[in-house]
Amino acid sequence: MAVKAKVPIVPLTISNAHAVMPGYALFPVQNGAGKLALHVHPAIYPEEGMTDVDLSEQVRKAIISKLPNDQKPIKMSE
């Protein structure tokens, strides 16, 4: 959509959310103060000829760049 509309995407990274709201909990289990982190990345502007895949890869890289190592995706062997 961003490529077709020629609008920027502003990626957001939220880290350590699992410390406050684990997958097994119905409600938050602890206060998020000092645990949660929100990083607002610089806008990524679609360039001429950029595909959806190219843009999504740039957004993904931006988001992953601010995750702690224990929250980064596992690299799959190809």
C-alpha positions in Angstrom: 0.0 0.0 0.0 2.8 2.4 0.9 4.5 1.8 -2.5 1.3 2.5 -4.4 0.3 5.5 -2.3 3.9 6.8 -2.2 3.8 7.4 1.5 6.5 6.7 4.1 6.4 4.0 6.7 7.5 4.7 10.3 8.6 1.4 11.9 8.1 0.9 15.6 9.9 -1.6 17.8 8.4 -2.7 21.1 10.8 -4.8 23.1 10.4 -6.8 26.2 6.6 -6.9 26.0 6.8 -10.6 27.0 8.1 -9.6 30.5 4.8 -7.7 31.2 2.3 -9.8 29.2 3.5 -13.4 28.7 1.7 -15.5 26.2 0.0 -17.6 28.9 -1.4 -14.7 30.8 -4.9 -13.2 30.5 -3.8 -9.9 32.1 -0.4 -8.2 32.6 1.5 -10.0 35.3 3.8 -7.1 36.2 4.4 -3.4 35.8 6.2 -2.4 32.6 8.2 0.4 34.1 11.9 -0.1 33.3 11.1 -3.2 31.2 9.2 -2.1 28.1 10.9 -0.1 25.4 9.4 1.7 22.4 11.7 2.8 19.6 10.4 5.0 16.8 12.5 4.6 13.7 13.1 7.2 11.0 10.6 7.1 8.2 11.3 4.8 5.3 10.3 6.3 2.0 9.4 4.1 -1.0 11.7 4.7 -3.9 10.9 4.5 -7.6 10.9 0.9 -8.7 10.9 -0.5 -5.2 8.8 -3.6 -4.7 6.6 -4.5 -1.7 9.2 -7.1 -0.8 12.0 -4.6 -0.9 10.1 -2.2 1.4 9.0 -4.9 3.8 12.6 -6.1 4.1 13.8 -2.6 5.0 11.0 -2.2 7.6 11.9 -5.7 9.1 15.6 -4.8 9.3 14.8 -1.6 11.1 12.5 -3.3 13.6 15.0 -6.1 14.3 17.8 -3.6 14.8 16.4 -2.4 18.1 15.4 -5.8 19.6 17.5 -7.3 22.3 19.5 -10.4 21.2 17.1 -12.8 23.1 14.2 -11.4 21.0 15.7 -11.4 17.6 14.4 -14.0 15.1 16.3 -17.3 14.8 18.3 -17.4 11.6 17.2 -20.3 9.5 19.7 -22.1 7.4 18.9 -22.0 3.7 
